[in-house]
Amino acid sequence: MFEVGKDILKNGFKSVGTESTSRSRIRIVYYIFVITFAIFIFRTLWIGIEGTNRTRLAGGDSTWNISRADIVDRNGDILAKNVMSGNIVLRPTQVKDRDAVAMLIHTVLPSEYTVSDALRLINSSRSFIYLKKLANDNQLNQITKAKLPGLNIESIQNRVYPKQRLFSHIVGFVEQGGNGADGAEKFFDSYLRENKDPLQLSLDSRIQSVFYDQLSLAMQKYQANSAMGMLINSRTGEIIAIVSMPDYDPENRNLDPTKNRMFMPMRGVFEMGSIFKIFNTAMAYENGIDHEYYIAKPYKILDKFGRTAANISDISSFKPPRPNLSVAEIMLHSCNVGSAQIALDLPEGTQPEFFKRIHMDDALNLEFGRTEKPLWPAKWGPVEKATVAFGHGIAVTPMHVLLAVNSMINGGIYIYPTLQKRGIGVVQGERVISPEISSRLRDIMFRISEETSGKQAKIPGIDIGGKTATAEKRVNGKIDKKKNLTAFVGAFPIEAPQYTILIVLDEPKGTPETFGLRTAAWNAVPTAGKILNDILPLLFN
């Protein structure tokens, strides 16, 4: 641009007036052009600087534009909010009354600066100094009222999480630039940026608090590696509570190990044990299997050469009421031997088809994130069919289990979950089993909570159905009998479920109170019972 002007100035326009006159006129035009361009550049920079400065110094400006909407729970309690805060800054070159500014700095921040310290900063060659970041309201008010040149308030917006760790995984956090980085902050980022009205979630802070407290106690009491708890509305798919431990502080993330940010209900993949007997029983009923099986001794599975490929047995504490049990009784007493025989009687291809039907074949793309993909058997031979029947040899996330069990007990409808508050209406989803089979499964789950391993989850005043699970964990590809995953899944009121609950403890230890035992009946079930006892008055008030 400037080279063109120089070329004109050098050569001139030979056809206009004398040579000297032409050059003079062109020189004037050139200088006017340069000056105008310089003014334009200066003004552009000034507007940018002034705009930034106004933003930084807008602490008392009531027209401040909050750039991110609040997140609230279903009752309006704030879970995430942008708040105004301020830093006290010193601009030594703008100070006019050095003694007054030094005295005010000492008065407002007596523990940080003496008068001598303040004078040393004022007399320094620095142009900008942070005196106090995130000052409190009293400190900010004193600076604002004094109106001393050179001592200013730099206003900032902070994303705060009043519930702190309580919702850390599901609400998430924002990055330094204000972008949602995890949880609802990430998946609803566009809404939060573009709207002023709060984003209302389906979560209930009161229910979440109960889950958090009881799971914290259980994790400590049983020295578990992790603990998870979820509650879903069986009809609408609304997530009412979801807790993953260990957790982290969303406002001070550096205080906790990065691994604590792993959202175990969706990212942890586990062999979930005897909860799978619910699905095994559903498959039996769908295929007309309803006779008794001999379960009094371990069941041998032979390979094609007649050799023992697997020996299916039950835990030593298993005490069957009689040698032959029906399909319902096999689930009621959580019998591995009977479950394996049922699975081997199923028509070829039944298991993979059924698990695909309830979306256990792939990662779930949910509105609040993507789960890990389940791990299926490499083949579906006799051993694999038998072990999958009681939840071994197939690994899924707890979220997969919660949604699949919910479809088994709510009348047979698979519902995708939501974090957004929904109204009550007709159940929307995919039919996966018949209402009749769903009813039969609920009857068995009610008996489990009344008669067998789920008794400690029983609460006066409401009928609860459930199923326990204790799965031995694999370590380096081999079963480690000293490490368990325990779980309890329940639905209530069982005659017409409104809610489904899942509690999971990873590697709980035995205690003197549990006589050294570490099965679900001794840890996951009583934990679920305590949670249910506290939340029922809140859910049905």
JOKA-V779737 format. One record per helix or strand of 3 or more residues. SS is the DSSP state (A for helix, B for strand). FROM is the first residue (numbers start at 1). LEN is the number of residues. If there is no record, write none. Layout:
ss=SS from=FROM len=LEN
ss=SS from=FROM len=LEN
//
This chain:
ss=A from=2 len=10
ss=A from=19 len=38
ss=B from=78 len=13
ss=A from=92 len=3
ss=A from=98 len=11
ss=A from=115 len=8
ss=B from=129 len=7
ss=A from=137 len=10
ss=B from=151 len=10
ss=A from=164 len=8
ss=A from=183 len=5
ss=A from=189 len=6
ss=B from=199 len=3
ss=A from=205 len=17
ss=B from=226 len=8
ss=B from=238 len=8
ss=A from=253 len=3
ss=A from=258 len=4
ss=A from=264 len=4
ss=A from=273 len=14
ss=B from=299 len=4
ss=B from=308 len=5
ss=A from=327 len=6
ss=A from=336 len=10
ss=A from=350 len=8
ss=A from=382 len=7
ss=A from=398 len=12
ss=A from=435 len=17
ss=A from=455 len=3
ss=B from=464 len=12
ss=B from=478 len=15
ss=A from=494 len=3
ss=B from=499 len=8
ss=A from=512 len=3
ss=A from=520 len=3
ss=A from=524 len=16
//
